[in-house]
């Protein structure tokens, strides 16, 4: 089976090179909370009927350049998947941190605030107006806090997402950390308020201390919407069974779906179009 990895990696490399040459999308700037602005990279897709707002983890600050490419956190799985999703007909909006949160800490505790949901609702509405179709929201790692918070707080209307996807979601917080927001998890939001389809994706080998893949079912147990699925990814270059650590929350780890962005993107597209992951 190892020979199959070669063409997959070539495809991803080709897509990445194309982005470097042509840019990553149109940079859109919208007004957000307290006189701030938020930028996102808008990447169209042929015959697109669905949009996807993308929220990376960490502090969420990517420092998008004028071509919509992230100068920071560029190895994140959502960044790697974006050209694959565009090729599959999904319009994407890669969202940077607001203008008052351009630091390493970035969004920090703001991820579970009502103001953050309202900001992202403006991004959703802007993207919806551009494509005249449904808009979903996806968050990876700490981005899952933002996605869950938005889906729970916004219901109905042009600002609300039509579905939510949580990848390697934050399930375990550190209540002894120096900064209080490190204790935040997806359960810091009332998940029962989510009324749209929910897809949760974890990796069986994810040994990030904050996102054990074995616990993703706890999310769908609390959302209880009509259409939901907890999907566990297996395989990849790193075998399960390692001790949990914070180092495993970084890129090139199962937490970031290393070398498996193709299959994850395909599963997301299937679910957004009404099928199973």
N, C-alpha and C positions, 0 to 999 in steps of 0.2 A: 504493500500500500504506500510505501514511502515515496515512490516516484510520482504519485498524484500531487504531492505538495509543490512540485516544481512549476507546473503551469499556473497553479493558483497564485503562487508568489509573484510570478511574472505578470499576471493580470493586475494584481494590486500595485506592483511597482510601476507598471505602465500608467495606471490611473493617477498615481501620485506624481509621476513625471509630467503628465498632462496638466495637472493642477499647478505645478510649479511654473509651467510655461505660460498657461493661459489665465491663471488666477483661479480663485475658489468660489467666486460669486460676486454679485453686486452688493456693495455695502449700503445698508439701509439704516438710517438714524431716526429714532422716534423719541418724543418727549416722554419721560417717566416721572417717578416720584420726586417731589420737592425740588423741582426745577432741574433735575438731572436729565441725561439722555442715555439711551441704550442702543448699541449698534448690533446688527446681525448681518450675516452673510447670506444673501438670497441666491440659491442655486436652482434654476428651473430644470424641468425635465420634459421630454417629448411626450405629447398626449397625456399630460399629467392631470389627474383628477383628485389627488390627495396630497395634502401638505403635512410636513412633520417638523415641529419645533424641537431643536436638539440642545440639550443642556449637559455639559460635561461636568466632571467632578472636581475635586480639589477646591480651590477658591473660586473657580469659574471664570477667572480673568485670563483671556487668551491674547489680548493685545492684537486684535485683528489689523492686518495691514490694509492698504488701499485697494488691494485685489481680493479682500475677503479671506485671506489665508492667516491662520493663527501663528503668531510668533512664539507663543508659549503654549504648553500642553498639546503640542501638535501630534504627539504619538497616541493620543486617546483613541479608543476604539470607535467612537462616534465620528471622529475626523476621518479615520480610515474607512469607515463604512459609507460615508456620504457619497462618494462617486458611484459606489455600487447601488445605492438607493436611487440616485438620480437616473442611472442607466435602466433601472427597473420601473421608472415612471413616477417616482415619488419626489415632489418638490421639497427642498429642505431649507431650513432657516437655522443656522448655527449662531447661537446667541452668546454675546460677550457679557461681561459684568457691567453694571451701570457705571456711569462716569465718576461717581463718588466712591467707587469700590475697586479701583485699579491698583490693588496691592496683592501680595502673596496670600494674605488671609481672604481677600476678596469678599464674597457674599457672607461667609461666616454664619452668624446666627440669623441673618436676614432671610435665609432660605425657607424658614417656616413661618415668616411673617405675612400678614394679610397684604401689606404693601408690595411685597415681592410677587404674590399671586396677581395683584392688579397690574403690575408692570408687565408680567408675561402675558396677561390677558390682552394687553395692547399689542403685543407682538403677534399673538394668535389672530386678533382681529385684522391687523395689517396684512398678514399672510393670507387670510381667508378672502379678503377683498381682492388680492392679486390673482388668486386661482379660481375664485368662485366655487369652492368646494370644501369638503370637510378637512379639518386640521387636527392632527394628533400631536401629543407631546411625549417626548422620551427623555429620561434622565438616567445617566450612568453614575454609579458610585454616589458621591455626595449630590450629584445632579438629581438623584432619585428623590431627595428631600424636596427639591424645588418642584419636580413634576407631580409628586403626590400632593403637595400643598396646593398647587394650582388646580388640580383636578377636583380636590375636595372643597375648595373655597368658591370656585366658579361653577355655576350650574345654569345651563341654558344661555341663549343669546350668542352674539358673534364673538364675544371674548372668551367663551368657554371651550375647552378642548372636546373633541368628539371621541377621544380614546386616550389612554395613558399606558406607556410602556416603561417599566422599571427594570434596569439592568444592573446586576450586582448591587442590589439595593442595600442601604445602610440599615442593618438590623440590630447591631449592638453598639451602644455608646459607652463613653468613658466618663463616668460621673465624678471621677477624682481628678480630671484634667484641669489645668490652670484656666483654660477658657471654657466657659459654661456651654458654649454651642457644640463642643466636641461630644457632649452627651446626647445630642439630637439624633434621632433615628426616624425612619418612615412612620413609626408608631407615635411620634410626637404630633402627628396630624391625625385627625379623626377620619380614619379610612372608610368608615361606614357612610360618610358623606359623599363618597365617590359614586356616581350613578352612570358612568360611561364604561365601555369595555376596558378590561384591565389585562395586560400581559406582563408577567413577571419572569425574568430570565436570570438564572444563576448558573454557575459552573460547578460541576461535581468536585473539581480539584481546587476550587477557590479556598485558599487558606488565609485570606485577609481576615484579620481579627474582627473587622467591622461588618463583614458580609458573608458569613458562612452559607454556602450554597444549600446545605441540608435544611435550612430554615425558611426558604422562600415561601413554602406553603402557608406559613403563618400570615402572610399578607392577604392572600385570597380568602383565607378563613375569616378575615375581618371586613373585606370589601363586599362580598356577597352580592355582586351584581349579576345580571342575567347571563352575561358573556364574559368569562374570565378564564385564564389559564396560567399555571405555573409550569414553566418549561426548564428542564435541567440539561445543560450542554455537557457532553462528555467528550473524551479524546483530547487531542492537542499534544503539544510537545512535553508537557509537564504532568506527571502522574499524580493522582490524589494520594493522601496519606501523610503529607508533611505537617509539622506542627504549625499552629496559627501564629502569625506575626503581622506587624504593620508594614514591613518591607514587602510583603506579598500583595499590598494594595496598589502597587505601582504598575506602569506599563511592562510589557513582556512577561506578564503573569496571567494565569487563568482568570483572575479578577477582571482583566482587561481583554479576555477572550483572544489571547495571543494566537496568531495564525489561523483563527477561525472566524474572522469577520465576514467571510463570504457566506457561510452557512447561517450565521446569525442574521445577517441582512436579509437573506432569502426567507427565513422564518418570520421575521418582522413583517415583510411585505405580504406574506400569506395571511397572517393574522389581520393586518389592516384591511385586507380585501375580503374578509369574512370567513376565512378558513382557520385551521389550527396551525400553530407554530410548527 
